[in-house]
Amino acid sequence: MTFNLMKLASQSQLSSWLPSIHPQVWIFAIGRFFSEVGTGFTLFYAPIFYVNEVGLSATSVGVALGSASISGIVGRIVGGSLADSGHWGRRRTLLLATAISAIASLVLAATNNFTILVIGSLISGLGIGFYWPAAEAVVADASEIDNRRETFAIARLADNLGLAIGIVLAGFLIAIIGSYRWLFVIDAISFLVFFGVIYVGIIETEQQQIKELENTQYIASWMAVLSDRRFLVYIAVNIFFTIYISQIHSILPLYFKNFVFVESTSEGFAQTTISGLFAWHLVFAIICQLPVTSILKRCSHTLALTVSAIFWAIGFGLIWVSGTAPSHHLVWVILALGVFAVAIVSYTPSAASLVTELAPENQRGVYFSINAVCWAVGSFIGHPLGGWALDQPRIITDSLWLGFSLSVIIVVVILQYLKRILAE
């Protein structure tokens, strides 16, 4: 009897974390999982490859990767309108996005100079730009107000699980064949698999079939978004979060490789160690995603984002310690990446859920388009800034992390203002 009660309690807890999720979300999550496995092969290794193998400077790599934000902004603006269009819709926009991303990965695989890297980054940015507004709109359409944060958490869970597996497999592959270029080829294949999942398993959502925007309404729709004061304040604070995230994806791997030394040596962490570190970061994010979402569901969106900001400040502080402490560098890095994992899982469901609640159903694509532009702006600022810092004297490089940690004060102040105007 005691066993049955424990079993029922466990099932009740699981059901509280996994409410009734629309089947479309599960299918889409499967596709995102396969795509992110491929992305995990390249996301953290691309900067190391371009700096240490191709021979580019950290600044030029930061500029090249940041150039994806230029085409990304165009893609996000056009993609948002296409996603809201009754003649095009979410599904076709996603198919276009995955096809463009596959091409970009093949171009990046052939990169041997700065020019080709910029071209590949521009194509990649365009694909990402088309993808995110439609992807977020699909999840939003399939969610209900009672399970919205959990629905977005499931999508992020699939992303993190795929990334974790991809990073681990990439570490083994590099150790075996010693070639980074094959990582980009595998990434291209993963986008083609995602294309197939969308083509076969995703249908246009009911809200999009009912709520169509006429062509003459597009400009009015964009003007309405840009006059939404609550949303614009959120956008201001969201850019800070995206700058923070850009450091994890492009700058930290290179910092660990070239600046955080292994005990008793003058060398940075090996590729396999870096692979294990970021796998730990993602695995811990996977473990925390649903419990943290469940806990923060009781909080307002602004409080949840404030919690995330505080964790970002702690994480950047630990990164500074990892580079300046006389010993135990690996321990500090492990702690920092664990804190960053909590920061991200606190941020993503609440941010996406807040945008969904602010946006009218027939304008979700446009709202998520502007929201996705934040990621492009964050990358445009974060990649070159981080790359520039890595090319400076060591004291400036290490001070970058303290600067990010202190910038969280600005984030918290803006969030308090957002809380006040949301209450109004």
N, C-alpha and C positions, 0 to 999 in steps of 0.2 A: 504494500500500500504506500509506504514511504517512497519507494522507487517511482510509482505511478504519479505521486504528487510532484516529485522532482521533475519528472518528464513533462508533466503538464505545465509546470512553471517555466521550464526551458522553452517549450513551444510557445507559451504566451509571450515570453521575452523576445523570441525570434520574430513572432508575428507583429510585435510592437515596432521592431526595427524594419520589418519587411511587410508593410501594408499591401493592399491589393494594388499591384503595379500593372499597368496596361501591357498586354503582350507585345505591342509595337516597341516598347522601351527595351524589353528583354532581347528582341531580335536586333535592334539597333546597338545595344550594348555588346552583343556578340561580335558584330562587325567592327565596332570601335576597339574591342579587345585585340582582334587580329591586326588591325591597322597599327595599334600602339606597340605591338610586339616588334613590328618593323621599325617604328620610330625609336624604340628603345635601343636598336642596333646602332643608331647614328646620333641620337640627341646629345649624349654626354661625351661621345668620342670625336665628333666633328671638329671642335676647336683644337683638340690635341693633334689630330691628323693634319689639319691645315697649318698649324704652327710648327710642329716637330717633324713632320714628314714632307709636306709640300714646301715648307721653308718660308711661309709668310709671317709677318710680325703679328703680335697679338692685337695691336691697334688696327691693322688692315683687316684682320679677320673679324674683329668687332664691327668695323664699318661695313664690311661685306654682308655679314649676317644681319646687321641692322638695316641694310638696304631692302631686305624682304618686307620691312614695315611700309615702305613707300608703295609697292604694288599691293601690299596687304590692305592698306587703307582703301585703295581703289576697289579691290575685291570685296571688302566688307560692305562698302557702300552699295555697289552694284548687287552683291549677293543678297543683301537685306531686302532690296526692292524685288529681286527675282523670287525670293522665298515667299514674299507676300502676294506675288502676282498669281491670279487665278489661271493665267495662261501658261505659267512656268511652274511655280510651286516649290515646295521644300525638296521633294524627291529628285527632280531633275537638277536642281542646284547642287545637291549632294553628289550626284553622278558626275557632273561637270567638275566639281572640286576634286574628287578622288582621281579622275583621269589626269587633270593638270598636275596633281601632286606626284603621281607616278612618273610623269615625264621629268619633273624637277629632280627627283631622286636619281634618275639615270644621268642627267646633266651633272649633278654634283659628284656622281661616281667617276666622271671623266675629268674632274677638275685637276689642273696642274699649274694654274696661275690665278692671279687676282681677278682678271677679267671674266674668266669662266665661272669663278666662284660667285661673282656678283650676278651674272646671268642666271645661274642656277638658283641663287637666293631670291631673285626677283620672281622667277617662275613659281618657286615654292611659296613665296608670300602671297601670290595671286591665288594659288590653290587653297591655302589656309584661309585667306580672306573670304572666298566663296563658301568655305565649309562651315565656319563657326556660327554665323547667323541662322543658317538653315538647320544645323544640328541642334542648337539650343531651342529653336522654335519647335522642332519635332518633339523634343522631350517636354517642353512646356505645354504643347497641345495635348499630350497624352497624360498630363498630370492633373490632379484635383487639388484644391486648396488645402485639404487635410493631409495629403501625402506628398506635397510638392518638394519639400527639402529632401525627403527620402528618395524620390524619383530622380532628382538630380544627383544625389549621392550614389545611386546605383550606376549611373552613367560614368561618374568619376571613378567609381570602384573598378569598372571594366578598364578604364584608361590606365589606372595605376597598376592593375594586375598585369596588363599587357606590357607596360613599360618595364616592370620588374623582371619579367621573364626575358624580355628582349635584351636588357642590360646584362643579365647573367650569361645568356647564350652568346652575346657579342664578346664578352670577356674571354670565354673559352675559345671562340672562333679566332680571335686575334692571337691568342697564345699558340694555336695550332698552325694557322696559315700565315700569320704575320702581315696580313694585308687588310687595310682599312677600306679599300674600295668596294670589296664584296659586301660590306655592311650596307652601303647605299643601294646596291642591286637588290638585296633582300628587302630593304624598305620599299622599293618600287613594287616588288611582288606583293607585299602586304597591302598596298593601296589597291592593287587589282583585285585581291580577295575581298576587300571592303566594298569595292565597286559591285562585285557579284552579289554580296549579301544585300546591298541596297536594292539592286535591280530585281532580285528575286523576292525579298522579304519585306520591303518597305512600301507601303501604299500612302497616297496623299491623305493627310489627316482630315478628319471630319470638319474641324473648325475652318481649315483652309478651303474646303469645298463650299462651305456655307458663306464664309466671310471673304469676299473678294474686293480688292481695290481696283477701281477703274484707273486707266492710265492718267486721266486728268487729275486724279486725287493724289498721285505720288508726291508732287511738290508740297501739297497741303499737308500730307502725312509727315514729311520730313520737317516742315516748319512747326508742326504741332510738337514733335519730339524735342526740337531745339528750343522751344519755349516752355518746356516742362521744368520748372526751377528745381523741383525735388530730384529729378533724374540728372540734371546737370551737376548738382552738388555731389551726387553719388559718383558721377563720372570723374570728377576731380579727385576724389579719394581713391577710386579704383585704379587710376593711373599709377599711384604709388605702389599698390599691391602688384601690379603687372611688372613694374620695374624690379621689385624684389624677386619675383619669380624668374625673370630673365637672368638674374645672376646665378641661380641654381643650375639652369640649363646650359649656360655657355661659359660662365666665368669661373665658377667653383671647380669644375674638373681640371681646368688649366692651372688654377691656383694650387690645388692639391698636388698636381704633377710637378710643378716647378718652384713652389714656394714653401710648402709644408713638408719638412724633411722627416724621413724615417729616423727613428732613434739611433744615435751613434753613427750616422752617415751624413753625407752632404747631398743626398739624392732625394727626390720627391717620391711619392707613392707610386708603386708599379701599376700598370693598367689593370691587372687582376684585382689589386687592392681597391682601386677606384671603382671598378665594376661592383665589387662586393659592398662598398660603402653606399653607392646609390641604390643598389638592390635592397640593402637594409632600409634606406630612407623610404623606398616605395612599399616594401613589405610592411613596415610600421604604419605607413599611411593607410594601407589596405586594412590592417587590423583595427585602426582607430576610426576609420571612415564612418561606419554605421553607429557605433557607440557615441562618438562625438556629435554626430548629427542628431541623434536621439536626445542627448543632453541639451544641446543648444536650441533644439526645437522649442523649448520652454522659454527661450529668451527672444527679445526683439531682434530684428535683423541688424540694427546698429550695434547692439550689445555683442552679438556674435562676431561682427566684424572688428569690434574693439578688442575682443579676446584674441582674435587672429593677429591683430597688429602688435599686441603685447608679446605674443610668441615670436613674431618676426624680430622684434627688438632683442629678445633674449638670444635667439639663434644667431643673429649677426654678431652679438657680443661674444658668443662662444667661438665663432669663426676667427674673430680677432685674437682671442686667447690661443687658439690652435696654432696660429702663425707666429705668435710672440712668446709663448711659454717656453721655458727651457727643456721641458720633457713632457711625456704623455700626450704627444700631439694626436695620436690616433684616437685616444679616449675622448679628447675634446671635439674632434671631428664627428665621432659617432654620436655624441650628445647633441651637437649642433644639428645634424641631419635628422635626428629624432624630433627635435623641437620644430624644425622646419616642416616636418611631416604633419604635426598637429596644427601648425599655422595654416597650411594649405587646406586640410580637410575642414578646418573651421571656416575658411573663407569661401570656397567654391560653391557649396550648396546654398548658403545664405545669400551670396551675391546674385546668383542666377535666379533664385526664388524671389528676391526683391525686385529684380527687373521684370519678372513675369507679372508680379502684382501691380507694378506701375504701368505696364503696357496694356492698352486695349487689345482684345483678341486679334483683330484684323490688322494690327500694327506691330505684332510681336517681332516679325522679321526685321523691321526698321529699328526698333528699340534694341534688339540683340545685335544689329549691325553696328550701332553706335557703341554699344557695350564692347563688341569685339574690336572696334577701333582702339579702345584703351590698350588692348594687348599689343597692337601694332605700335602705338605711341610708346608704350612701356619698353618694347624691344628696341625701338629706334633710339631711345635715350639710354636704356640699360646696357645694351651690347657695346656701343662705342665707349661709354663711360667706363665700364669694367675693363674693356680691352686697353684703354688709355692708361688706367691705373696700374695694370700689370706691366706696362712698359716704363713706368716711372721708378725712381729710387724706392727702396724697400719700405721706408717709413711712410711714403704716400700710399703704396700698395696696401699696407696693413691698415692705414687710417681709413680706407674706403669703407671697411666694415663698421667702424665706429660711427662714421657719417650716416650710414644707412640706419643704424640702431637709433641714433638721435633724431632722425627724420620722422620716426614713428610718432613723436610728439605732435607734429603737424597733422598726421593722419587722425589721431585721437581727437584733436580739436575740431577738425572738419566733421568727423562722425558725430560729435556732440551737437554741432549745428544742424546736421541732417536729422538727427533725432528730434530736435525742436520743431523743424518745419514739417516733418512727417506727422507729428502730433497735431499741428495746426490744421 
